[in-house]
Structures are given as C-alpha cells and as structure tokens.
Amino acid sequence: MAVLITGIGELTTNDPELGRLTDAALVIEGPKIAWVGAASQAPDADERVDVEGRAVLPGWVDSHTHLVFAGDRTAEFEARMAGKPYTAGGIAITVGATREATDEQLAANLRRHVDEASRQGTTCLETKTGYGLTVADEARSARIAGEVADEVTFLGAHLVPPGADAESYVDLVCGEMLDAVAGSVRWADVFCETGAFDEAQSTRVLKAAAERGLGLRVHGNQLGEGPGVRLAVELGAASVDHCTYLSDADVEALAASDTVATLLPACDLSTRQPLAPARRLLDAGATVALASNANPGSSYTTSMAFCVATAVLQMRMTIEEAVWAATAGGAKALRREDVGVLHPGARADVHVLDAPSVTHLAYRPGVPLTKSVWRAGDRVR
C-alpha cells in the first residue's frame, strides 16, 4: 500500500541534491520511500496523510546505546550530583544485576526502552552487550539484542570483571567469547580508558574482532586524553564515541579519516564532564554524530531530541548540524546508507514534528514535539 504524506511545511531530506524542501510531500510504499517532491506534484496513493504544515525529518539514528541490562543505579547518580567523580567501576553494579536477570526480564526491559525511544522519533537503534562479561551472558545478551535492535555490538571488553586477571580476561574476550557472539553481532567495541582497557589490550580485542569479520567501534577519550581516537583511526573503526578530551592531533586524525566522532552530550552532563568539542571537530572537517548513550549508569535517557537541543544550546552546533548528526551522522557511524535520509529507495523512517520547523527542537527544549512516526513504512505513532 502506498501512503502519501502531504502538507509538509519543511522537509529535511539530508540528501545533497534534494536539500531542505518547503510545501513538500513524500510517498511511502512498503518499507521504503518511493517519491519525494513538491506537494503540488505529488502522485496518487492508496492513503493520504496531511500533516498540516508540520516539519518532517528522517527518524533519529541512535548509534550508541547500552540497553541489555537489569538493575538500577540511582544511588550512583545521586552521589555524582553530590560531587563524587564518575569512574568506569560503576559498570560492575549493572553486571551483577544483569547476570541475575532472566532472559525474559532482559528482553522485556530492552523492548520497553526501544519502544520509549521509538515514541520520541528514534527509528534505527544500535545497542551493545557488555553487562554480562561471561561467555554465556555475553552470548545471551547478543541474542536478545538481535531480536529487537537494528544493530548489535559486542562489548565484552567493557570492564574487567571484579576479581578477574586483566590479561586472562582479554584472552577470553579475544577467543571463546568472540566465538560465542560472532554470529549474532555486526560490530565489536572496546572501552579504551583508564580503569577499563589500555592501548595494548584494546588493540588485541579490536584486531581479534576484525579477523572474525566484525566492524569496529571504540569508546575513547571520555575521561581524559588517551589512545582511543588514534587507535580507532589507525584500525579503520567506523566510529570513536565520547571524544570529550581531544588533542590537536586527535582532531586532525579524525578530520582526515572516515572514522565518525560520535558525541554523547547526555552522558557528559550526567557525569559532569566537559561537553565534547563539537565546534572544534566540525570546523576541522571531521564527521560528527550525536547519540544518546542510553544506559543505566551514566546516561539514562533515550531522548535524541534532548541531545540535539543540548548540542545546539551548549555545544555551538547549528540546528542543521545537530539534526544531521542525529540522523545521517548516526547512519554514517553505522556505515548505513538506507537510514538517516529521506529520498527514493531509503528506508521509510519518517518523523513528523508538532512544529513548523526543526528549529523548534532547540527553540523549545524539553517540549515533546514528536507527532507521528513511521518505521520501515509502518506507522508506530
């Protein structure tokens, strides 16, 4: 069935040839976009939806979440707000709760959060393992994630489990654990950071994953300058995420590479870290994405609109740059061309705002502006 969405006051396509259109329309046919253009030239369709002058953009592409988990870390958050610094060690609390949870509990919690994100306009979502940290628990996390998320990343190298020897654990991650999850994931990631994995350990994990045909991602430069960005660029990772502390050499390396700098502003705020230097990266020519980093410890939000508003109001991004980073930028971080854009042949992920322009995402921060959502051609709101 073909659906004509007409009466679009402002259409953000993220297509260089189409640009941003006014008084526009588009046609959804099955799971894809079939036509985009002026409303006066719209073809007939089986169903017509008039959005009455509202803004339409691609669905959000959230390229960094951690949603296969159980438990709660409210106390840790309260302690941070009282002045306790963030460290990687809090992950162990979630690991314990996740190991104790049943498959059904983990799946239900994941679906709840994905549904929550979908109601706010997220139509393509990546999520990671990393709260199991045993072969069996990482394998089941990957399997459960694959039933719900668009993209799944193996993050066995999230933290060395309490009581484990670091080198022995890296051996496990690079061997038996990778073997157990490889058929269920597309990506592998490593937390290359003080308190987690050093450069040599991170390199071992990433090279082992690449040998198994997995794409690479890196958590890097969150708590201070370090090797994460350089390692990601050298190994051809699709993205390096956080990028809170960057040297001039880091910025230059990202600008000269295909590695996307994925910024996580909600996490920076929640951990009371400086916000990532978005303007510096953009001015240097780096590709920037925005993602929620939804997780129970350091960024418990699924709101991409909040990330966009923060990027504009506090990180000196323009609204056009922030919207692109949260849609097409996320798609680039996932090496996808079918999402984050609205043109013929793209997946029909359509986000209608209850506002005449995407500017309202930052102009009216905190206001729930999602009016309607289609994901792969199915209306989900």
N, C-alpha and C positions, 0 to 999 in steps of 0.2 A: 504493500500500500504506500502511495506517495502522499506526503504531508507538506503543504505549502505554509511556511511561516512568513507572514507579510506584515506590513505596517511597522517595520523595524526603523526606528529613528536614527540609530547609529549602529553599524555593524563592524565589529573588529574582526578581520579575517586572518591577520598575521601572514597573509600571502603578499609578497612584494609587488606582484602585478595587480592584484585587486585592491590592496590598501584598505583604508577605512571608508566605508560607504555610508551614505545617508539615504533615507527613504528607500530602503532596500528590502529584499526578500531572499529566501532560500528554500530549496526543496530537499526534503529527506525522503529517500527511497530505500527501504530495507534498512540495513545498518550503516549506510553511507550518505554523504551529501551528494545530490545529483545535479544541483544547479544553484548558482549564486548570481545576483544581479539587481538591477533596478526594479522596484516594486511594479512599475508601470509595464515592465516586460515579462513579468512572471508567467510561467506556463500554468496550465490547469493541473490540478492534483485531486486525489480522492478526498482529501480533508484539507480544510483551510483553517489556520490559526492566526488571528490578528492580534499582534502584541501591542497595538495602540501607541506607537511612538517610543516604545521602550528600547533600551540598549541590549544588544546581543553580542556575545563573545564566545570563543571556544570554552568548553569546560576546563576547569583547573586541572593541571597535571601535577600532582603531588609526588615528586620523585624521591622523597626521603621520609619514611615513617618506620616506626618500630611497634607494630600493633598485635603481635602474637605474644601476649603476656597475661599474667594474672597478678592480683595484689594491688596494693595502694602505697604511695609514698608521700602522703600529705604531710607527715611529720618532718620529712626531709625538706619539703618546700617551705614549711613554716620556719625551720631552722635557718635556711638560706635567707629568708626575708628578715630574720633577726640578726643577720650578719655572718653566718657560718659560710665559708667559701665552698664552691662546688668542686667536687673531685669525682673521678671516674668510679670510685669504690661503691657508690650507692647502687650501681647496677646489680651487685650481688644480692640485694634485698629482693629485687624482682626475679632474679634467677631462682631463688628459693621458692617463692610463691608459684612460679610458672612450673617448676618441676612437680609440685604437689597437685597441680590442677589436672583435671581430666581433659581428654581430647574435646569432649562436648563443651566444657566450660571455656576452653581456649577458643574454640570455633565460634561460640556464641558471643564472646567478648569482641573478637575480631569483627564479626558481622555487625555488631552494634556500632562500632566506631566507623566502619566503612559506610554504613547507612547514614550515620551522622554527617560524615564528610560529603556524601552524595547530596543530601538535602541542602548543603551550602554551595553546591556547584562543582564539586570535585568529581570528575568523570573518569580519570585514569590515575591509579594509585599504585605506588611501589611500597612493599613492606619487607622487613628483614626478619631473619631468625636472630639468635643471639642472646636469648634469655633461657636457653636450655643448657648449653655448654657441656653436654654429654653427647655421645654418638646417637643414642636413642632419642633424646629430647630435641636435638637439632633436626634430626630426620623427621620427627613428627611435626615440628614447627614448620618445616619447609612444606610438608604435605598439606597441612591445614591452611597455610598461607596461599598455596597454589589453588585451592578451591575457591578463593574469594578475590584475591588481589590480581591486578593486571600484570605486575612484575614482582618477582621474588628474588631476594638477595640473601646469600649465605653469609652470616656474620658470626661464625663460630669464634673468630678472633675479635670478640667484643671485650673480653676481660679474661684474665687468668683466674679460674675458679679458686675460691679460698682453699688453702691447703695444698694446691697443686704446684708442681715444679714448672716454671715458665717454659723451659726448653722442651720438657717432655710433653707439655700441653700443646705447644706448637707442632711437635711431631704428630700428635693425634689429629690436630686440625688439618694438617697437610696430607695426612694419609687416610686413616679409616673414616674420619668424619667427612672429609670431602667426598670420598667414595660413596658414603651413605646418602648424601644430599644432592649429588651432581645431577641426577636425573630429574630433580624437582625444582631446580633453580636456574635462572639465566645469568645471575651475577654473583660475584664474591666481593666482600668488603673487609676492611681491617681498621681497627681503631688504633691508628698510629699516633700515640700520645703518651706523655708522661703518666705513669700509673696504669698503662694498658700495655701496648706492644711497641718495642723500639724499632729502629730502622731495619736492622738485620732480620728481626723476627717478622716484621711486616713484609719485607721483600720476599722471604721464604713463602709466606702464605699466598701472596699475590702471584708469584711465579708458579706455584703449585696449582692454583686455580686456573691460570691461563693455559697450563699444559693440559687441563681437562676441558678446555674449550669454553670456559666461562668468561664473560666480560668482567671488567674490573671497576671497582669504586673504592674510594678511600675516605675515611674520617680523618681530617687533618687540620692542624693549626688552630685547634679550638682553645686550648689553654695557654698557648704561647707559640712563638715561632719554633718551627721544627722541620723535620724532613718530609712531612706528609705531602705538601704540594709538589716538591721536587720529585719525590718518588712516583706520585700519580702521573706527572707529565712524562717522566722517563719511561714508564711502563705502559703508556698509552691508555690510562684509565679514562673511562667515559666522563667521570666527574670526581672532584675532590670537594668534600662537603664540610661546612663550617667556615673555614677561611677567615677566622676572626683576627688572627695576628699574622700579617704578611710582611715579608721583607720586600725591598725593591726587586730583588732577584726573583722572588715568588711571583710578583705581579707580572714581570716581564716574561717569565716562563709560561704563565697561563695565557697571556696575550698572544704568544707565538705558537700556541698549541691548539688542539681540538678538545682538550680537557675542559669541561664546564666547571666554573666555580659556583657551586650551589650554596647559597646563603640561607641561614636558618634564624631569622630575626626573633621569632618567638622564643627560641632556646636562649639566645643572647640575653633577652630581657629576663627570662625566668632564672637564669644563673647569674644575673647581674654582671655579665661580661660586657665589654665594649661591643657595640654593633659592628658587624663586618664592614669593611671599607668599600661599599658598593660603588660609590662615585669614582674612587681611585681605579678600580678594576675596569669600569666601563670606559673611562677616559683613556685608559691604556689600550683598549680594544679587546679585552677579554670577554668571553661569553658568560653571562650570568643567569642563573636560575634561582628561583625562590621556592622553598619547600617548608612544610610545617614542622618536620622532625617530631611528629606526634609520638609521644612515649610517656610512660607514667612518672618519669623522674625529672627530666629537665625541660620538657616542653609539652605539657599535657593539653594540647589544642589540636583540633582538626580544621581550624578556620584558616583557609588560604586568604580570604578577604582581610583578615587581621594582619597577615604577613604582608599583603600588598599595601595596606594603609600604613603600616609601620615603615615599610621601605620608602614610601613617598614622604611621610611626615618627619622621619628621623634619619633616614639614610641618604637623602638627597637624590633619590631616583625620581624621574618624572613618572606621571601616571602611565604613560605609554610604555616606558621601560619596565615598570613593575608588572603591568598586566602581561607584557610579552614574556617576562622572566617566569611568571607563574603559570604560563600556558606553553608557548613554543619553547621557552628556555628549559622547562621541565622535560619536554619531549626530547630535546637535544641531549639532555643529561641521561636519558634512557635510550638514546640512539634510535628514536622512533620518528617517522615522518607522517604517520597516519593520524596523530592526535595533536592537540595544541594549535590547530589551524582549521579554518572553515573555507574549503574550496572543493570543487567536484572531485570525488574519489576519496576524500578524507573520511575518517570515521565520524558518524553523525553524533558528536558530543557537543551539545548546544546549551548555552547558559543564558537565560533571559533575566535581566535585572529589573527590579521595580524602580527604575530610574531612567532618565533620558540619555545618560552618558556614563561611561566607565569612570569619569572623573569623580562621580559620587562615591565610589569605593573609598576614596581618601577624604573627600569633602564632607562625608557623613560617617566618620569612623565609628565602628561598633554597631551600626544600624544593620539589621538583617535585610539585605537587598535582593537576595535570590528569589525570583518569582516563579520560574519554571526551569526544568532541566530535562534534556533528552540525553541518554547514554546509548551509543551504538544504535540509534534510531528508536529506542524505546523510551517513552516518557516516564520518568521516575519521580517527577514532582510537577 
